[in-house]
Amino acid sequence: MSESLEAVPRIRRTGLLVAVFLLCSLTGFALAQQAHPRRLVDERGHVEVIRAIVNGEFRFALMEERKLPMLPGYHAGMSLPARAIGDSLFELRSVSYIFALLLVPLAALAARAVGGPGWAPRFLQVLLIPVWPVMSWLVYTDVASLVLVLGGFLLWRKQRTGLAAVVLTTACLVRQNNLVWSVVFVAADLLEHAGGDVRRLPGAARARARALLPLLVPVLVIAVLVLRTGRLVSGSFANNPLVLHPSQVYAQAVFLLFYLAPAIVRDLRRQAREWRERIRARRFGWVLIAAALCAIYLTTMTPEALHPNNLRLQISDMLDIDDLVPAGISRTPVARTAGFALLWIVASFLAHLTATARKPWLLGSILVGAMLYFLPSWIISARYSLIPTSLLLLAADDPRLTDRTSRIWAAGVGVFLTGGFLTNTLFW
């Protein structure tokens, strides 16, 4: 009884913080319409496709012409309310924003569904991921994709795998690489029921086959698409060739370092202690491993490996942080070596986070899935980190990720980036 009474102030405090967040978000949406009254960057193609569907003039070649490497699922969904209320830029942005706000209850329910102490701080930290508020104010697919994947994640945790399959299939129609998360959830479920013991996976698979089979529907849908059309996407292959791009993983690690800086900086002492212990024990194999990985990094993270769009540094007369990060860690051998050091720090932090997690099978599956999710994407963008970072924050239970220092840092970064967007100086 006393514990439930103690929880009341925490719930009220969380509710107050959510109310403040929503008020700031609504204010930001209004200011964004004043700061950017015209279609911005990818909005040009998305809005044109939505209007073509509304007017009955859609053709798949339009996706190719507008260099949109995705299925028109988002556009078809947006066309439904657009037929009723109109398809002006403000109306489309309003619909996209209202749908994006579903993230608030979904993140709260997902944090509770994962279980464990501290669900409210994990939920709040997801809301404070710096790049998502701005993306929710625009006609972009990123936040809609995040909402659908989190919805599928929640339904899976609630053992509603049939509904989860429907939601995750819809997510694949918005962005094809979301099929990765269906596989991740299946793998995590099997590992959970195997108690983390890979030798027990066959037994877990037999026991869970019927329940998990629906989660493979998104994979089947995309496989049929590839077999029938001979391609994964309806957009331009020249703009997004179907090959693996390690540079995407490297850049996303730096973005994650930026988001989670307080927790990772505090982890440096542990990492330094580990290196001292390795040297004292003369475990020089780690040095050889680091040298080999660094050599791979130096040969794969070069300006030539980057998409041409990531070499511009500016977009619509705004400084593009998506270009600053890959440019900063790829221009010179010294910069690339420093970039590898940052990558090692982040990787060590994530490995320790997984090893000490209450549910290592869940966090480990999400991290492996994140790499598979990133690798096919050539264009580097901070907004691509929305889904992996959200799932990481929900699954990890290290209090350093969600304490007051981390919340203040995330809020500060969010204010900085949002201010840059509203003053026409920053974009991503």
N, C-alpha and C positions, 0 to 999 in steps of 0.2 A: 504493500500500500504506500509506504513512504517513497519507494522508488518511482511509482507512478506519479505521486505528487511532485517529486523533484523534476520529473520530465515536463511538467506543465510549463514552467518558465522557459525551458529550452524550446519547446514547440512554439510558444508565443514569440520568442526572439527570432526563431526561424521564419515564422509567418510575417513578422515585421520587416525582416530583411528582404523577403520575397516581394512584399508590397513596395518597398523602396526601389527594388530592382525593376519591377514592372512599371512604376511611375517614370523612372529614368529611361527605360526602354521606349515607352510611349512618347516621351518628350523627344528622345533621339530620332524616332521615326518621323515626327513632325518636322524637326529641324533638317533631316536628311532630304525631305521633299523640297525644302527651300534651297538647300545647298546644291542639290543635283536634280533639277527639274526635268532634265532630258535623260534619255536612255544612256546607261553607263556601261561601256565595254561589252561584256557578253550579253547584257540585257538587250542589245540591239537584235541579236539573233533569236534569243528566247521569245521576245515579244512578237517578232515577226512570225515565228512558227505558231504561236498561240493564236494570233489573229488569223492566220491562214486556216487553222482548224475551225475557228469560229465561223469564218466565211465560207467554209466548204471548199477551200482552194488548196488544201494541204497535199503535198507530194513529197515522197521520201528524198527526192533529189534536193529539196530545200535544206535538209540537214547537212548534206554534202556541201552545198553552196555557202552555208553559214558556218562551216567548220565546227559543227556541234557533234562530237564523237559519242553519241548516246542515242538510245531509243527515245521516241517522243512521248514517253509515259507522263513525265512532269507536265508537258505542254497540253496533253490531252486532258489531264486532271484539272489544270488551270482553266481550260476552255469551258468547263461546265459552269462555274459561277460567272465567268465572263459573258456567257450568253444571256445570263439573267440581269447582271448589274452593269455590264459595259466592259470594254477592253482598253480603256485609256491607261496610260502608264500608272497614274495614281491608283486607279481601281485594281489593276493587276498587282501592284506592290502591296496594297491593303490586304488582298486575299492571301498573298504569299506570307505576309506578316502574321495574320490571324492564324494560319496553319502552323507557322513556326512557333507560336506561343504554346502549342501543345507540348513542346519540349519541357515546359515547367512541371506540369503534373506527371508526365512520363518519367522524367529524371528522378522525381521524388519517389514514385512507385517502384522504379527500377532499383534505386538505392536500398529501399526497404526489402525488396524481393531478394537481393543478394544476401541480405542478413548481416549479422554481426553488429558490434557497437559502432556508434558514430555514423549512422546513415545520413543524418541531417548535414553534417559538414561535407560529406562526399557529394550530396545533392547540390549544396550551395557552390561547391568548387566547380561543378559542371556548368552551372549558370555563369560562372565568372571566366570561362574560357574566353580569352580576349577577342577572338575574331568573329564569334558567332552573332553577336547583336547586330553588327553592321550588315552581315550577309542576310539576316532576317528581314532587313528593310528593303531589299532589292529583289528583283525577279531573277533569282539564281536557284540552281537545283540543290545546292549544298545543304542547306538547313532542312529542306523537305526530305532529303535523303537521310539526314541524321535522325529526324523524327520517326521515319519509317523503320530504320534499323533499331532504334531504341524501343519502338513499339514491339518489334519482333523479339528483341532480347527479353523484354518484360513478359511477353506471352510464353516464351520458352521457359523462363524461370518459374512461371505459374503452371507449367506442364500443359499449356494449351497449344500443343504443337501444330494442330490443324490450322488454327487461326494465325499462329506465328508464320506458317508457310505462306498463307495468303498475303500477309503484310510484307514478308521478305521478298516474295515474288514481285509485289508492287514496287518495292525498293529497287529490284533489279531492272524494272522497266524505266526507272528514273536514272539509275547509274548501273551499268552492267557489272562492274567489279564488286558490287554489293553481294554478289553470290558467294564471295569469300566468307561472309559472316554466317551464312547458313552452314557452311562446312565447319567453321570455328565452333559454332554452338553444338553441332553434332559431336565433334571431337571432345569438347569440354564435358559434355554430358556423359560420354562413354568413360572418360578418365575419372569423373566423379564417381560413377557407379563401379569402377574398377578399383576405387580407393587409391588412385594414382599409380597403381602397379600395372605396367604395360603387359605383364604376363597374364593378367586377368582380363585383358581387353576382349579376347574372343568370347568369353562368357558374358561380359557386359553387353557386347554387340548382340548376342542371341537374345538376351533378356530385354533389351531396349529397342530391338529392330522395329517392332510394330509402332511404337510410340514416336520413334525418330524418323521413320520413313517420309512423313510429310515434309520434313525440313529439307529433303533433297529435291523437292519440286522445283525451287528456283534454279538449281544446277541443271535439271532436266530441260527447263524452259530455254535457258541460254544455250545448252547443247543443241537443241532442235533448231534454234535460230542460226547457229553457226553451220550446221549441216545443210540447212535449206538455202542459206544465202551465201555460204562460203566466207563469211566475215563476221567478226564479233560485234562491230558497231555499224551504224548507218551513216556516220559522219566520215570525215576525211582520214584515210590511212596515212596520207602524206603528213598530216598534222599530228597524228598519234599512231605511229606504226606499232604493230603488235609484237614488241620485243621487250626485254627486261631492262630496266634503267636503275642501276644501283645508286646513281647520283640522287634519285628521289629519296631513297632511304637516308642517305647522308644528310641531305638538307632538312628532312623532317626531324632527324635527331637534334639538329641545332634549334629548330623551332621548339621542340619539346624542352630542351635546355632553357630556352628563354621563358617558356610558360612556367616551368617548375623550378626555376632558379633557386629559391630559398632552400628547398629540400635537397637539391643536388649539391649545392655549395656546402651544406652541413654534412653531406656524405663524403666529402673529400678527405676528411680526417680518417675515416675508416679505410678508404682506398689507399691513402698513403701508408697506413699501418700495414695493410696487406702486402704492399710492395716491399716494405722493410722486412717483413717476415719471410717473403720469398727469397730476398737477397741473402738474409742470414742463413736460411736453410739451403742456399745454393740451388734453388729451383730455377735454373736459368732457361728451362724449357719455355717459361712464360715470356721471356725476352724474345726467344725465337718466334713464338706464336705472334707476339705483337709486331715484330719486324716483318713477318710474312704478310700479315693483314695490312700493315701500313703500305707495303709494296703494291698490294692489290688496290688499295685505296688510291694511291698516287697515280696509278695507271687508268683508273676508271672515273676519277673525279677531275675532269679537265674541262676547259671552256668548250672544246670540240664535242664533248659528251652532252652538253646542255642544249635544250631546245632554243631555237632562235628567239622566241618570245622572252626567254629568261636572260637575254643579253641586252635588253633595251634600257633597263634601269628606270624608265619613266613610262607611264601609261595615262593617257588622257590628261597630260600636263601635271600628273601627280607622281611623286616618288613611289616606286613599286618595291615594297619590302620583299616580295617574292623573288625579285631579281638581285637584291642586295646580298642576301644570304648565300646563294650559290656562287655569285660573283666573288664574294669575300673569301670563300674557302676553296677557290679553284684557280685564281688568277696566276699565282706564282708557286714554286715549290715550297717556299716557306709558309705561305698561306695554306697550302694543301696539307702540310705536316701539322700545322696548328689545328686545322680542321679534323685531322685524324685523332689528335689528342682529345678534342671535344667529343668526338664520336666514341672513343674508348671510355671516357668519363660517364657518358650517358648510358652506354651499354653495361658498364659495371654496376651502375646504380640500378638499372632495371633488372639485372640478374640477381642482385641482392634483394631487391624488392620482391621478386618472384620466390626466391628461396625462403624468405621469412614470412610470406603471405599465409593467411589462414586458409586460403583456397588457392594454392599454387597452380593447380591444374587449370583453373579458370583464367588466372592472370597470364600464365604461360601460353595458353591457347590464343588469347587475345593478342599478345605480342608477336607470336608467329604469324597470326592472321594479318596483323598490321603490315608486316613486311610483304606478304603476298598481295595485300591490297595496294601498297604503294608501287611495287616494282613495275607493273605494266604502264604506269603513267609517266609520260615524258615531261610534260610541262610541270614545273615545280610550283606549288602554291601552298601557302600556310592554311588555306581553308580546307585542303584535303585531309588535314590532321584532325578535323572536328570529330569524326566518328571514332577513330582509334583512341584519341585522348579522352573522350567522354567515357568509353568503355573501360579504359585503364583506371580512371579516377573512381568509377563505380566498383571495380573489382579489387583494387588495392586497399589495404587496411593500415598502411603506415600512417600514423597521425601527422608526420611531418608534411605530408601532401596537402593536408586540409586544416592545419592549425591557423591561428590568427595571422601569423607572419605571411603564410602562403596566400591567404585570402586578401590581405592588404596589397601584396605584390600583384596578384592577378587583377584586382580591381584597378590598381594604378596603371598597369600595362593596358588594360581595357580602356581606361579614360584617355590615355595618351594616344592610342591608335584611333579611337573614335573621334577624338578632337582633331587628329590629323585628317581623317576622312571628312568631317564636317567643315573643315577650313580649306578643303581642296588641296591638301599637301601630301597625303598618304593614301595608298591603296594596296591591295594584295590579291 
